[in-house]
Each structure stands twice: as structure tokens, then as C-alpha cells.
Amino acid sequence: MKKSKIICALVLVLLFSTSLLAQGITGKGVKLGMNLSTFTGDDADLEGVDKKMRIGFAIGGFITYEINEMFALQPELYYSMQGAKYEADEVDGALIFRYNYIQVPILAKFNLSMESNIKPHIFLGPSLGLNLSAKYEYTDELGDAVEAMGIDKKGDVENVKSTDFGLVFGGGVTVGPAVIDVRYNLGLTTVDDSVFEDDFKNSTISIMVGYSF
């Protein structure tokens, strides 16, 4: 219930902001991308396993509010598959964390050139993540081993914060209506909501392609 209220409030804020800025909106569009995600932080390295990137995807949309030819604000909203993967050292298998978010970055976008059809840009801004689900899975021989110990091979991760705050920065290029960008979402707060608040932060590299109309 708490998550649904947060999402509804966020949607209302975005709709209200869009109506206020409607006169200055110069672009809107959709984006699809691939995520390479893991955990960082003091407690993110686990004994007996190697930390790897988890591959996921992201999909959503954006609007662009142009301040001038060189600077614009770009709010975005997209579904993002994140998490991490830990491969076992001694046996075949991995521990995979699958965290799914609604990500809402508010980006300051700087256009580096306006003199051709190919326009490079850089961007920077805060991002709010709303956690939709958090699950774990032990695979292959590692899964069989933990199951023999009485541990479920898959299930929900407990004590995960419903919100996540990050800093997004990156760059890209616009070619006509098409846009390609590479970005890094640096988690600023731990995702752990237990009494111990272990230091696990999201860290996600995204390669995005989009179309503006």
C-alpha cells in the first residue's frame, strides 16, 4: 500500500509539472536500454563468491524542457531491472539478486554543439528509485547445496528500502529524432532496511537508445 501511494503521488507530481511546463516542452520520447548492475559499499563483497554484473533492461520515456539552445531540463520515468550476481568459487552456480525499480531521474542536459544534425550532449542529475520487487535465487550446484542445508533456493529479499536515491551522469548523441546515451546511476544510499543497515548500494551502467517525437 505504501509503495502504491508513493507511485500515485509521483505520477500526479509529474503530470502537474508537465502541465506547468507545457509551453516550453520541445521534445518527448521513449527509451529502451540494457543495464549492467551490481552492488557497491563496505558490505557488498561477500566471502566465497566473486561479484559480477547482472544484465537487465530498462524501458520508459522522457520529456525535454528547453531553457536555451545549449541547456535543457529532462525529466524521465522508466522501469529498470537492477541487482547483482555473485558466482561461487568452489562449485558451479551463482547467487543472483533481482531488484526491479521505477526510476525517476531529473537531468540537466548540456548540448555541446548545435551546428550539425549530429548533436553530442552530457547530462547530470538526481534520481529517485521506487522498489517494486526484490528477489534472490541460488542456481545450479550452489542452489542444490543451500537447499540441502534447508535454505530456499529462491524467494523474496527481506528488509529492502522502498526508495533509493542516486546520482545519474553520462553523455550521448542525438541524430535527428534518434538518441543514444551511456549513463551511470551511482547509488547514494544503502538498499538494506534492516536494523543493521548493511552498506549495499546500487550501481548501474545503462546503454540507452531512444526516439524523440
C-alpha positions, 0 to 999 in steps of 0.5 A, a space after each residue: 500500500 505504501 509503495 502504491 501511494 508513493 507511485 500515485 503521488 509521483 505520477 500526479 507530481 509529474 503530470 502537474 509539472 508537465 502541465 506547468 511546463 507545457 509551453 516550453 516542452 520541445 521534445 518527448 520520447 521513449 527509451 529502451 536500454 540494457 543495464 549492467 548492475 551490481 552492488 557497491 559499499 563496505 558490505 557488498 563483497 561477500 566471502 566465497 563468491 566473486 561479484 559480477 554484473 547482472 544484465 537487465 533492461 530498462 524501458 520508459 520515456 522522457 520529456 525535454 524542457 528547453 531553457 536555451 539552445 545549449 541547456 535543457 531540463 529532462 525529466 524521465 520515468 522508466 522501469 529498470 531491472 537492477 541487482 547483482 550476481 555473485 558466482 561461487 568459487 568452489 562449485 558451479 552456480 551463482 547467487 543472483 539478486 533481482 531488484 526491479 525499480 521505477 526510476 525517476 531521474 531529473 537531468 540537466 542536459 548540456 548540448 555541446 554543439 548545435 551546428 550539425 544534425 549530429 548533436 553530442 550532449 552530457 547530462 547530470 542529475 538526481 534520481 529517485 528509485 521506487 522498489 517494486 520487487 526484490 528477489 534472490 535465487 541460488 542456481 545450479 550446484 550452489 542452489 542444490 547445496 543451500 537447499 540441502 542445508 534447508 535454505 530456499 533456493 529462491 524467494 523474496 529479499 527481506 528488509 529492502 528500502 522502498 526508495 533509493 536515491 542516486 546520482 545519474 551522469 553520462 553523455 550521448 548523441 542525438 541524430 535527428 529524432 534518434 538518441 543514444 546515451 551511456 549513463 551511470 546511476 551511482 547509488 547514494 544510499 544503502 538498499 538494506 532496511 534492516 536494523 543493521 543497515 548493511 552498506 549495499 548500494 546500487 550501481 548501474 551502467 545503462 546503454 540507452 537508445 531512444 526516439 524523440 517525437 
